[in-house]
Amino acid sequence: MNVAVVGTGTVGLVSSTCFAEMGVNVVCVDVDQAKIDSLQKGEIPIYEPDLAEMMQRNQRDGRLHFTADLANILDEVEIVFCAVDASLDEYGSADLQGVLSVARVFGQNINKYTVFVTESTVPVGTTKKIGRVIQKELDRRGVSVSFDVACNPEFLKEGSAIVDFMKPERIVVGVESEQAKELMTRLYRLMMLNNFRVVFTDIPSAEMIKFTVSSMLATRISFMNDIANLCELVGADVNMVCQGVDGGVAAGNKNLYPSCGYGGHGFATDVKALIQQAQNNGCRMRVLEAAEDVNRNQKKVLFKKLFRHYRGYLIGKTVALWGLTANPETTDMSDGTSLVLLDLLVKAGVNVRIYDPVAMDECKRRLSPWGAAVESIVYCGDMYEALLGVDALLLVTGWKPFASPDFELMKKNMKQRFVVDGRNVYDAENMKKNGFVYETVGYREAF
Ligand SMILES: NC(=O)c1ccc[n+]([C@@H]2O[C@H](COP(=O)([O-])OP(=O)(O)OC[C@H]3O[C@@H](n4cnc5c(N)ncnc54)[C@H](O)[C@@H]3O)[C@@H](O)[C@H]2O)c1
């Protein structure tokens, strides 16, 4: 089977590599010629565990190719996946320029039946709109070529994208013709043989499922963070509360962990996009709006704890930040807690020492418009260097090395042994024994 995947971001690179791994011949396309040139040499522009090795192997085996010329390869493929960015604008609506331009190139160049599949996250109704754009291009050419549109939303999470793609919780395919369904069934046959769930729906429902999954997760996370904050006030232990409710029918068993807020490209933007789509249709997503509101506050929780600990006297203090992203194993800092924290810390006159295993360059890029404000931020070479002379450590990301540190080295390097843990990874008793003042989300020693 031959497919094209347009877009070489996380979604495009991961899905094209994984399709190739399943034995499909894939051409991955991007408008960015420089990116294509380096991908052809086996260089990867993003950090994603296992991606480089799998991509290079499939390139060597001849199942994965890269090009900037979509028009030229359309005769060779049966399916075109569109995985270009459809990022939110300031009003929370998607920018569909890229998606629609891929649709136009598709309509201007197909000469035989081909399926156009929306893999990007797009507002409900977009895939059918794409169908109309393609038909308009065919009419303009004065040709009658049959095609179908379909929607195959992607649920992968940056940092575990390969695993999420190869072992999905579900594969959702929105199709409205037997021919398209037959092609998509052929593509995912291996997945079906391995008992992964492939759910066929109509097209708008497939688009809606993507937003619903992200929004349910956001709601659960914010709900649990609300519970954690209340636990702290009434003296309950949120970790015990989690253990007690986990796995029950009402609670499920995922994302029931308190934290310093959710974020990340895709997930957090999906939530905003669904709220916006509802508003565009004259209705309100009240629960989701509340989940968003809780999340906005939750991103400030670590700062509030620091502020309370030092009774507001933060000017001239030095604080370490471990982790810059919402999830480990990724450079994705979008909509995350660290940027909110950095802003609060810098404005409060705090010197910040930061360390992240992979996201330091991304952080420099994002902070470059901050100008003089970044002078109080020091980029450190490792997690212990970040602790030198600090008055507190704020743990933001759940990277494994942060979860099992060398406590002796921590004690040696920190000026004040105050740790605020935004991922609840340490044992409170052990921290106490080591002489740390330790606070988590939903736990405060001083209670
Ligand atoms: N990143 C995630 O975790 C994630 C997860 C699920 C869904 N999504 C959705 O998938 C889509 C892609 O996300 P991403 O993170 O891979 O995006 P990205 O921004 O990292 O990459 C998009 C790529 O598309 C290319 N592109 C843009 N317009 C193009 C065009 N007209 N023709 C060819 N290439 C073009 C860009 O050059 C870029 O390389 C988005 O809609 C996103 O919301 C993302």
The ligand as a MOL file (V3000), in Angstrom:
LIG
                    3D

  0  0  0     0  0            999 V3000
M  V30 BEGIN CTAB
M  V30 COUNTS 44 48 0 0 0
M  V30 BEGIN ATOM
M  V30 1 N 1.7790 17.4720 18.4940 0
M  V30 2 C 0.8740 16.7260 19.0970 0
M  V30 3 O 1.0830 16.1860 20.1690 0
M  V30 4 C -0.4490 16.4830 18.4230 0
M  V30 5 C -1.2290 15.4000 18.8240 0
M  V30 6 C -2.4160 15.1480 18.1630 0
M  V30 7 C -2.8230 16.0060 17.1300 0
M  V30 8 N -2.0600 17.0750 16.7790 0 CHG=1
M  V30 9 C -2.5150 17.9170 15.6710 0
M  V30 10 O -1.8430 17.5040 14.4920 0
M  V30 11 C -1.5140 18.6300 13.6640 0
M  V30 12 C -0.0250 18.6670 13.4080 0
M  V30 13 O 0.6460 18.8360 14.6390 0
M  V30 14 P 2.2480 18.8580 14.7350 0
M  V30 15 O 2.5670 19.0720 16.1510 0
M  V30 16 O 2.8210 17.6760 14.0290 0 CHG=-1
M  V30 17 O 2.5210 20.1980 13.8610 0
M  V30 18 P 3.8690 21.0200 13.5860 0
M  V30 19 O 3.4920 22.4470 13.5990 0
M  V30 20 O 4.9760 20.5370 14.4660 0
M  V30 21 O 4.2760 20.5830 12.1020 0
M  V30 22 C 3.4960 20.8860 10.9820 0
M  V30 23 C 4.3360 20.7430 9.7210 0
M  V30 24 O 3.4640 20.9980 8.6080 0
M  V30 25 C 4.1950 21.7200 7.6350 0
M  V30 26 N 3.2450 22.4170 6.7560 0
M  V30 27 C 2.4800 23.4850 7.0340 0
M  V30 28 N 1.7260 23.8100 5.9560 0
M  V30 29 C 2.0310 22.9070 4.9870 0
M  V30 30 C 1.5820 22.7160 3.6580 0
M  V30 31 N 0.6660 23.5010 3.1310 0
M  V30 32 N 2.1090 21.6710 2.9640 0
M  V30 33 C 3.0450 20.8580 3.5040 0
M  V30 34 N 3.5060 21.0080 4.7660 0
M  V30 35 C 3.0060 22.0140 5.4940 0
M  V30 36 C 5.0820 22.6590 8.4380 0
M  V30 37 O 6.1880 23.0950 7.6710 0
M  V30 38 C 5.4820 21.7580 9.6180 0
M  V30 39 O 6.6840 21.0610 9.3380 0
M  V30 40 C -2.0870 19.8290 14.4060 0
M  V30 41 O -3.3800 20.1010 13.9180 0
M  V30 42 C -2.1640 19.3800 15.8250 0
M  V30 43 O -3.1740 20.0400 16.5620 0
M  V30 44 C -0.8610 17.3120 17.3890 0
M  V30 END ATOM
M  V30 BEGIN BOND
M  V30 1 1 1 2
M  V30 2 2 2 3
M  V30 3 1 2 4
M  V30 4 1 4 5
M  V30 5 2 4 44
M  V30 6 2 5 6
M  V30 7 1 6 7
M  V30 8 2 7 8
M  V30 9 1 8 9
M  V30 10 1 8 44
M  V30 11 1 9 10
M  V30 12 1 9 42
M  V30 13 1 10 11
M  V30 14 1 11 12
M  V30 15 1 11 40
M  V30 16 1 12 13
M  V30 17 1 13 14
M  V30 18 2 14 15
M  V30 19 1 14 16
M  V30 20 1 14 17
M  V30 21 1 17 18
M  V30 22 2 18 19
M  V30 23 1 18 20
M  V30 24 1 18 21
M  V30 25 1 21 22
M  V30 26 1 22 23
M  V30 27 1 23 24
M  V30 28 1 23 38
M  V30 29 1 24 25
M  V30 30 1 25 26
M  V30 31 1 25 36
M  V30 32 1 26 27
M  V30 33 1 26 35
M  V30 34 2 27 28
M  V30 35 1 28 29
M  V30 36 1 29 30
M  V30 37 2 29 35
M  V30 38 1 30 31
M  V30 39 2 30 32
M  V30 40 1 32 33
M  V30 41 2 33 34
M  V30 42 1 34 35
M  V30 43 1 36 37
M  V30 44 1 36 38
M  V30 45 1 38 39
M  V30 46 1 40 41
M  V30 47 1 40 42
M  V30 48 1 42 43
M  V30 END BOND
M  V30 END CTAB
M  END
